[in-house]
Amino acid sequence: MASTQDASRSKATQDSWILPTRTVEEPKLKVDFVTKKPGVVTWYNCGPTVYDASHMGHARNYMAQDIMRRILRDYFGYEVHFVMNITDVDDKIILRARQSHLLDKYTADVTSSSTPLSPTFLAEVQAAWSAYVFKTMKDSLAAPTSDDYAAAKLAWEEILTSEKDLKWVEAQKAKEEKFGMYLSAVRAGLVGLVEAEKAAKEGRIGVEEAKALITANHDAISLWLDKKLGSTVNDPTIFRDLAAYWEDSYFKSMAALHVERPTTLTRVSEYLPEIVTFVEGIVNRGLAYEAGGSVWFDTTKFEGAKGEESKDGDDGWKHTYAKLQPWSKGNRELLEDGEGSLTSTTGKRSASDFALWKASKPGEPEWPSTWGPGRPGWHIECSVMASAVLGEGMDVHSGGVDLAFPHHDNEIAQSEAFHNCRQWVNYFLHTGHLHIEGLKMSKSLKNFVTIDDALLKYSARQLRFSFLLQTWNAKLDFKESAMQEVRAAETLLNNFFAIVNALAAEAKADSVASDGQHHFNQPELDLLDKLEQAQLAFRVALCDSFDTPKGLQIILDLVSATNVYLARGRAEVNISSVVAVADWVTRMLRMFGLGEGAPTNVRGERLIGWGTAAAPGQEGAGDRQEILMPYLRALSAFRDSVRKLAMEGAPASEILALSDQFRDYDAVELGIALDDQADGRALFKLMPPESLRQARDAKLAAANEKAARKAATAAAAEVKRLERLEKGRTPPTELFRSSPEYSAWDEQGIPTLDKEGVEVPKSRKKKCQKEWDAQKKLHDEFLKESSK
């Protein structure tokens, strides 16, 4: 039998739950981001062609993609499968490897001979320089009658004459962007030849002279040797070794910039069988043709070709070529550049057709295929590797904006032809160009800054911060004035984190019981409201095509507002509210990749601040004694000095001076900032020693400047005082007696008659009386000073 209570419960009804309504609209993307699988992003990124040192253009591209990858994963919560290739089979690699190999061998042969700077060697360099002149300067010269050394020198004289006209120079650069580079190489080469010819006449024909000539004509000799002997280079390790060396260099540069490695790394040289199969599939669909052992993609047949019914029933669609940049279809310069300098066009039907497979030629690496030995075209490499890892399509594909056409458009065409799909890539991300101080940066122009060079001047964090201050797809002008802005922001954040950490540590150390008051009043409500507003605005910014400049500004504005709150004084600060702000700022900066070191301490507690890079040799936790020793020495030395002064009965001023010495020098070298507070207790902060040194030295310089100004003012005042005393040496009774303007004076020495014996006018007497009174005052001062 149920109890009365049970009966009551059975009659009771629970109040209905009401679906909450948002008080603020949920931030949304301007373009819906729909991934093939919920919560997972499949992403293929065009990696580097490894044949030279990584430069700031690479830093801009790969760091921008690293930032977007982190945002998707660490902010929006996606699982990101990031695939990147290494292009280790390419015309640029072949040429660089071949030329480097031939030049090294040539240098070794020359320098090991009994007469390094021989007439034969000199003649060969003259021939190489002459060929380089006519090859690179042909569009700037009249038709030469000969191609020998004498004709080349005459041609150079013609160039030197024309070079005086700046408009002519600009016109040549407009025709050939590498003109400036070629001009410098020709000039340096001739200077080297003239010096070598002089040395030979003087009998200086040793190794140093020969090496100097080769160095001066590096580009010319490399091209000359490649034309003469390039076809004889057939050792595949020569090409692979160069690519492997620069691949290793690339990843070291990326690690220094804190760019994460891809989830999956692919290399062209490891996918040759898959490439052949892929090309066969396109040929079988009738959208590619073979000619002379090469295979070309047929853009004419592809354009408008009816797509076969796909798995999802999508029917009635047609293929389209150049989806990304249809306006570039007829751009022959871009089309030719996309094929590489070693590509033969034999059998090519249309200017826009591109190579899927290149028939082998002497001096190039080769692999077996259905059409004979050869190597893959550039564009097919990415399509095959992306398909091999990610399947028939992907969510995101990225690369530099210069890859949009023809590389990415060709990738799309051949992939959609092979997979019979209407849209191979759902979203493309093209990063913007990087300029240096307003000028275009190009590896071919040799005006690029390597990543290693940049890291000698700026930290990885500063470089990343500068990139975050620009939208990822816009042109970025890397200049010193922008880096000053970065340094200012970095200082603001460093100081903010130092203060918050100091206050938090102090509060934790005090750990006093409640004083009966909550200390959460209107200022704290306002601060946390600012935090919530910042968090919402930050999400809106990142939803707007990864607007990192706006996101960073939101963070900096929040920090500035919190600093205003902190200025109320430590007694008025609710440390929990401040830590809430600092914790969010920390997490967002680390999400951007700006963090250094571990985000948590040994107890797993989240750290406040973006951390600092470990000094060389201090990457690990280190030995406890080794870590503590500098601090113990400083404390011990300070204690010894205080005891010594106390035992000597020194005045308090000396002890205070010693305390200031510890604050300004010993503590600074340990990275400790001691800020004297109104309540008599110093607030200590942990900061980079270098920033503390700079602040101390700036303060000292300002104090010295102030002291110098004070001393100068005092010196000027002393000069004026001495001048007054000297003037006061004359008694007032004698002031006018030596003047020839007067002939009689009264008992005080004031003139009564002028030099003509006429009575002095009253106005003149009045003026003389004023001067007499002033002189009396000066004379009294003089007598007073003299009596001391």
Secondary structure, DSSP 4 states (H G I P E B T S, - for coil): ---HHHHHHHH--PPPPPPP--SSPPP--SS----SBTTEEEEEE---B-SS--BHHHHHHHHHHHHHHHIIIIIS--EEEEEEEEB-SSHHHHHHHHHHHHHHHHHHHHHTSSSSS-HHHHHHHHHHHHHHHHHHSGGGSPPPS--SHHHHHHHHHHHHHHHT-HHHHHHHHHH-TTHHHHHHHHHHHHHHHHHHHHHHHTT--SHHHHHHHHHHTHHHHHHHHHHHHGGG---HHHHHHHHHHHHHHHHHHHHHTTPPPPSEEEEGGG-HHHHHHHHHHHHHTTSEEEETTEEEE-HHHHTTPBPPP-TT---S-B--S-SS-GGGTT-HHHHHHHH-TT---TT--STT-EEEEEE--TTS--B--TTSSEEE-HHHHHHHHHHHHH-S-EEEEEEEGGGIIIIIHHHHHHHHHHHT-S-SEEEEEEEPPEEETTEE--TTTT-PPBHHHHHHHS-HHHHHHHHHTS-TTS-EEE-HHHHHHHHHHHHHHHHHHHHHHHHHHHHHHH-PPP-S-----HHHHHHHHHHHHHHHHHHHHHHTT--HHHHHHHHHHHHHHHHHHHTT-GGG--HHHHHHHHHHHHHHHHHTT---S-SB-TTSPBPSS---PPPTT--S---HHHHHHHHHHHHHHHHHHHHHHHHTT--HHHHHHHHHHIIIIIHHHTTEEEE--TTS-PEEEE--HHHHHHHHHHHHHHHHHHHHHHHHHHHHHHHHHHHHHHHTTS-GGGTTTT-TTEEEE-TTS-EEEETTSPBPPHHHHHHHHHHHHHHHHHHHHHHHHHT-
